């Protein structure tokens, strides 16, 4: 894969360690594979999940292609348009962090998110290969995440991404409190509209 371009086919994306999200689901006795619906209908469990860093939702954003980087800023072809710091996230024993379209959480299959894969993809009817989730090697630990949004200085034609996110992870000893990224009056991630 020459670049880290993600096709967001829903209204947002998420970051999660498969090991950590599975541990959270097991501890909370959540059997549903429809994780997104479960958290939408169980606000207290949702708040607990982001407080513990089981996952980090980034929403609402436009359903377009995004370039994704972890612990790297985007190059000189991009301009930073947005930055929010300090979201909780924990990486488990798998030493992997997945970034994917929220649509993946409509029917969660943890076997699709293993450390021996670098991405999950699908093919459109016209034969275009789209990446629905990307895996990054990240050491087990607790992190505060800075979310940085970018736009290209000069817009390129499809299928190139004209928007991007960089997620900078800062390791911490413990996670205290949390920021809820779904508080739209505080946090706006829709860089395509900025």
C-alpha positions, 0 to 999 in steps of 0.5 A, spaced: 500 500 500 503 506 497 499 511 502 495 510 507 488 512 504 482 510 508 475 510 504 470 513 510 463 510 508 459 512 514 459 519 518 466 518 521 472 514 523 474 510 529 481 508 532 481 502 536 486 496 538 482 490 537 485 487 543 483 493 548 476 493 545 475 486 545 477 486 553 472 491 554 466 488 551 468 481 555 468 485 561 462 489 560 458 482 558 457 486 551 455 480 546 452 484 540 456 485 534 453 491 532 458 495 537 456 502 534 448 501 535 450 498 542 454 504 544 448 509 541 443 506 545 447 505 552 450 512 553 453 510 560 457 504 557 459 509 551 462 514 556 465 508 560 468 505 553 472 512 551 474 513 558 478 507 558 480 508 551 477 502 548 476 506 542 476 513 539 470 515 535 471 521 530 465 524 528 461 527 524 465 527 518 464 527 510 464 520 507 470 521 503 477 519 502 482 521 508 490 520 508 491 517 515 498 518 519 500 516 526 505 519 530 507 523 523 505 530 520 503 530 513 508 533 508 508 540 505 503 538 500 498 539 506 496 545 511 493 544 518 486 546 519 484 543 525 487 540 532 484 538 538 488 534 544 488 529 549 483 524 547 484 517 551 486 511 547 489 504 550 493 499 545 492 492 548 497 486 547 496 486 540 501 492 539 496 494 533 492 500 532 486 500 527 483 506 524 477 505 520 470 507 517 465 507 523 461 502 518 466 497 520 462 497 527 455 496 524 457 488 525 464 487 528 468 481 527 474 481 531 477 476 526 478 481 521 483 485 525 489 481 526 496 483 527 498 479 521 494 484 516 495 491 514 488 493 512 481 491 510 479 492 503 473 491 499 472 492 491 467 497 488 462 494 482 467 498 477 473 494 480 476 500 485 480 497 491 478 501 497 481 501 504 476 500 510 481 500 515 488 500 516 493 497 521 499 501 525 504 498 529 503 501 536 506 499 542 502 496 548 500 502 553 495 508 555 495 514 550 493 521 550 491 522 542 492 529 539 487 529 532 490 534 527 486 535 521 489 537 514 487 539 507 491 539 501 494 546 499 492 544 491 486 539 490 487 533 486 482 529 482 479 523 485 481 518 487 486 522 491 484 524 498 484 531 499 483 531 506 487 527 512 488 526 519 494 525 523 493 522 530 499 523 535 500 519 541 503 521 547 504 515 552 501 516 559 502 512 566 494 513 567 488 515 563 484 520 568 477 523 566 476 523 558 473 528 553 467 526 549 468 527 541 461 526 540 460 533 544 458 537 537 458 544 541 465 543 543 469 538 538 468 539 530 472 534 526 469 535 519 475 538 516 472 537 509 467 543 511 472 548 514 
